[in-house]
Amino acid sequence: MALRLRAAVRALILDEDDHVLLAKFVFPTGAEAWALPGGGLDDGESSDEGLRRELREELGLTSVPIGPHIWNREHIIPMSTGHDGQRDRIHLVRMDRFEPEPEIGWERMRAEFVHELRWWSVDEIGHAATTRFAPGRLGELLQSVLTDGPPTAPIETGV
């Protein structure tokens, strides 16, 4: 039987100083991970539409300069939606730093397991030895985008 993967979209949001905005997920199991903001697509929603909606809901952004689709990430994990996992399309978003203000409020953010939003530098990610990031090699992937520019075609990030 084929896996039921939820289609999702996320953003690698970089500010003018090359810091990346990450969301801290805290799951009922106690596991924690810092990941890119975004989420599942609604039925009939394009990647751009879904990403704009997610970033408005989670960060309060109303005008988002969505850049190229740079990465893909597939992860298999039982989800409360009934899916077996998720397939993320990750877009580059370059914009001035802002203070995230979730439109949906922190109560709903926490219900979706998001407990914090924070800007990180590449060095901070590289030196956070005991911190889990998603994708796991976020520091390496981010450094590549900053050094070489976005890839010409989306690359697989791994889990």
C-alpha positions as CSV (number, residue, x, y, z in Angstrom):
1,M,0.0,0.0,0.0
2,A,1.3,3.5,-0.9
3,L,2.2,5.9,1.8
4,R,-0.2,8.8,2.3
5,L,2.0,11.9,2.3
6,R,0.6,15.3,3.0
7,A,1.7,18.1,0.6
8,A,3.2,21.0,2.4
9,V,5.2,24.1,1.7
10,R,7.8,25.9,3.9
11,A,10.0,29.0,3.6
12,L,13.7,29.5,4.1
13,I,13.3,33.1,5.3
14,L,16.6,35.0,5.3
15,D,17.0,38.6,6.5
16,E,19.4,41.2,5.4
17,D,22.1,39.8,7.7
18,D,21.6,36.2,6.4
19,H,19.8,35.1,9.6
20,V,17.1,32.5,9.2
21,L,13.7,32.5,10.9
22,L,12.9,29.1,12.6
23,A,10.0,27.7,14.5
24,K,10.5,25.6,17.6
25,F,8.3,22.5,17.6
26,V,7.6,20.7,20.8
27,F,5.8,17.4,20.3
28,P,3.7,15.5,22.8
29,T,6.5,12.9,23.1
30,G,8.8,15.6,24.4
31,A,10.8,15.7,21.2
32,E,11.8,19.2,20.0
33,A,13.1,20.5,16.7
34,W,13.7,23.8,15.1
35,A,12.2,23.9,11.6
36,L,11.2,26.2,8.8
37,P,7.9,28.0,9.0
38,G,5.0,26.7,6.8
39,G,2.7,23.8,6.7
40,G,0.2,21.7,4.8
41,L,-1.6,22.8,1.7
42,D,-5.3,23.0,1.6
43,D,-7.3,21.2,-1.2
44,G,-6.8,23.0,-4.5
45,E,-4.2,25.4,-3.1
46,S,-1.1,26.1,-5.1
47,S,2.3,26.2,-3.4
48,D,2.5,30.0,-3.6
49,E,-1.1,30.4,-2.2
50,G,-0.4,28.0,0.6
51,L,2.9,29.5,1.6
52,R,1.4,33.0,1.6
53,R,-1.5,31.7,3.8
54,E,0.8,29.8,6.2
55,L,3.2,32.8,6.6
56,R,0.3,35.1,7.3
57,E,-1.2,32.8,9.8
58,E,2.1,31.8,11.6
59,L,4.1,35.0,11.2
60,G,1.6,37.8,10.5
61,L,3.2,38.5,7.1
62,T,0.8,40.1,4.5
63,S,3.3,40.7,1.7
64,V,5.8,38.0,1.0
65,P,8.4,38.0,-1.9
66,I,8.3,34.2,-2.6
67,G,11.5,33.2,-4.3
68,P,12.5,30.0,-6.0
69,H,11.7,26.4,-4.9
70,I,15.1,25.3,-3.6
71,W,14.7,22.2,-1.5
72,N,12.4,19.2,-1.0
73,R,12.1,17.3,2.2
74,E,10.2,14.1,2.8
75,H,9.7,12.7,6.3
76,I,7.7,9.6,7.3
77,I,6.0,10.0,10.7
78,P,2.5,9.2,11.8
79,M,0.5,12.5,11.8
80,S,-2.7,13.6,13.6
81,T,-4.1,14.3,10.1
82,G,-4.0,10.5,9.3
83,H,-1.1,10.9,6.9
84,D,1.9,8.7,7.0
85,G,4.3,11.7,6.6
86,Q,4.8,14.9,4.7
87,R,6.5,16.1,1.5
88,D,7.7,19.7,1.9
89,R,8.5,22.1,-1.0
90,I,10.8,24.7,0.4
91,H,11.0,28.2,-1.1
92,L,13.6,30.9,-0.5
93,V,12.2,34.1,0.9
94,R,14.5,37.1,1.3
95,M,13.2,40.1,3.3
96,D,14.1,42.6,5.9
97,R,14.0,41.3,9.5
98,F,10.6,41.6,11.2
99,E,9.1,40.6,14.5
100,P,6.8,37.6,13.9
101,E,3.2,38.1,15.2
102,P,1.1,35.0,14.6
103,E,-2.3,36.0,13.1
104,I,-3.8,32.8,14.5
105,G,-2.4,33.5,18.0
106,W,-0.1,31.6,20.3
107,E,-2.8,29.3,21.7
108,R,-3.4,27.8,18.2
109,M,0.3,27.9,17.4
110,R,0.9,25.7,20.5
111,A,-1.9,23.4,19.4
112,E,0.1,22.9,16.2
113,F,3.2,22.2,18.4
114,V,4.9,25.6,17.7
115,H,6.2,27.2,20.9
116,E,8.7,29.8,19.8
117,L,9.9,31.7,16.7
118,R,13.5,32.9,16.5
119,W,16.1,34.3,14.1
120,W,19.3,32.2,13.9
121,S,22.7,32.9,12.4
122,V,24.6,30.2,10.4
123,D,27.2,30.1,13.2
124,E,24.6,29.6,15.9
125,I,23.1,26.7,14.0
126,G,26.6,25.2,13.5
127,H,27.4,25.5,17.2
128,A,24.1,24.2,18.5
129,A,25.4,20.6,19.0
130,T,22.5,19.3,21.0
131,T,19.8,21.1,19.1
132,R,17.8,19.2,16.5
133,F,17.0,21.0,13.3
134,A,14.7,19.9,10.4
135,P,16.2,19.3,8.0
136,G,19.0,17.8,10.0
137,R,21.7,19.3,7.8
138,L,20.1,22.7,7.8
139,G,23.4,24.5,8.6
140,E,25.2,22.9,5.7
141,L,22.3,23.6,3.3
142,L,22.0,27.2,4.4
143,Q,25.7,27.8,4.1
144,S,25.5,26.5,0.5
145,V,22.7,28.9,-0.4
146,L,24.6,31.8,1.1
147,T,27.9,30.9,-0.6
148,D,26.7,29.6,-3.9
149,G,23.2,31.1,-4.3
150,P,20.1,29.1,-4.6
151,P,20.4,25.8,-6.5
152,T,19.2,25.8,-10.2
153,A,16.8,22.9,-9.4
154,P,15.4,21.8,-6.0
155,I,17.6,19.4,-4.1
156,E,16.6,16.7,-1.6
157,T,17.5,17.8,1.9
158,G,17.1,14.4,3.7
159,V,15.3,14.2,7.0
